[in-house]
Amino acid sequence: MSEVFTGVFTQQEPLPEAAISAAVAVMKSGRLHRYNTVADQQSETDLLEVEFARSVDAKYCLSVASGGYALSCALRAIGVGNGDLVLTNAFTLAPVPGSIAAVGAVPVFVETTEDLVIDLDDLRLKAEQTGSKVLMLSHMRGHIVDMDAIQVLCCDLGITMIEDCAHTMGASWKGKPSGRFGLIGCYSTQTYKHINSGEGGFLVTDKAEVMARAVMLSGSYMFYGKHSAGPEPELYKDISLDTPNNSGRMDNLRAAILRPQLANLRAQAEAWNARYRILEGALRDVDGVHLPYRPQAEGYVASSFQFRLPDWSDTSILDFMDRCLKRGVELKWFGRDEPVGYTSRHDSWRYLERQQMPQTDAVLSTLLDMRIPLTFSLEDCELIGRILKEEVAAG
Ligand SMILES: *Cc1c(COP(=O)(O)O)cnc(C)c1O
């Protein structure tokens, strides 16, 4: 009798009690809007921004309505607009090209390596071919490219980098927090990311003017002085009148439930990584399996697990997924012609002119992906590892 896993891949942990009581307190106060404070009271949202800025060692932080909002707000805050070309990963999630399109700009896709990071040779090539001066670097599925090399490259070519850290909140490169290598770092607090408020996001930077524009864009009205993690009010003199309001604020309810989770992020990261290492260990040295290389410098937070079956055909991968699913292990495949769930691909974004990405297509056609919810125990992960290993061997 073969073993079957019965856990649910979409089941998150409940929110911590501290988050629930903080949320109740906000609801009892009725003051859900971030600027609805009494006298010198600091709102939950304001406190969260101060704490998040501190956690990544950033001068300024703004919390917003979603990760995707943070990305488009970042682009607008540095003046990217109509017709501008923005370099970005061909392998990423839909909100990334979507945020570029939202400001009227056009994504220029860059190829993906076998280790699931942006291809630096292709980045240089595309930058030189198109003359684009902006890179939205997506740390897709938490895999971090050589940040030293990409910074040198950007500096060389005069490229401004925005980091999409939806999957790297809490992660680092040589000890420096992810999101602190580019001019702006963007994060998501959507349910499947590292802290959970249903929807939400952050934008961090050390550049005062950029943050002032982002604050105005997010819909601060003339309350920009109520941002403890924002620049000096004097800086807003012109910016407050020259910048459109495109409301995308965070509210106190979400901020209240995020603060205790942020305080616990390090422990959560360790819990994810312990689970990841079990899965990685199960498939390491298994014939036909390629595991993405994880450099020593990468301080990852592995909230998901990826592996490739480079020599397998589409039909054998579909058959493998089917066998895994019968044993309770739900895998996502990026090779499917039609997008399912979250797995859309550069060629599914039909609002863009089609770009040829042969290397990315080859990588994605053999890439399998699995979420690691923290409701799974270490034993659960051992069981999943055994199932995957057996079904690879059976293929
Ligand atoms: C989730 C995600 C985002 C932002 O998503 P929101 O749902 O808007 O918070 C951005 N990039 C990637 C790679 C993501 O997975």
The ligand as an ORCA input file, in Angstrom:
! r2SCAN-3c Opt
* xyz 0 1
  C       2.319     38.073     -5.128
  C       3.340     38.678     -5.996
  C       3.402     40.056     -6.207
  C       2.429     41.050     -5.639
  O       1.189     40.558     -5.579
  P      -0.086     41.186     -4.838
  O      -1.051     40.068     -4.956
  O      -0.443     42.387     -5.644
  O       0.279     41.530     -3.442
  C       4.443     40.535     -6.980
  N       5.358     39.719     -7.501
  C       5.335     38.390     -7.317
  C       6.433     37.560     -7.898
  C       4.327     37.823     -6.565
  O       4.289     36.494     -6.403
*
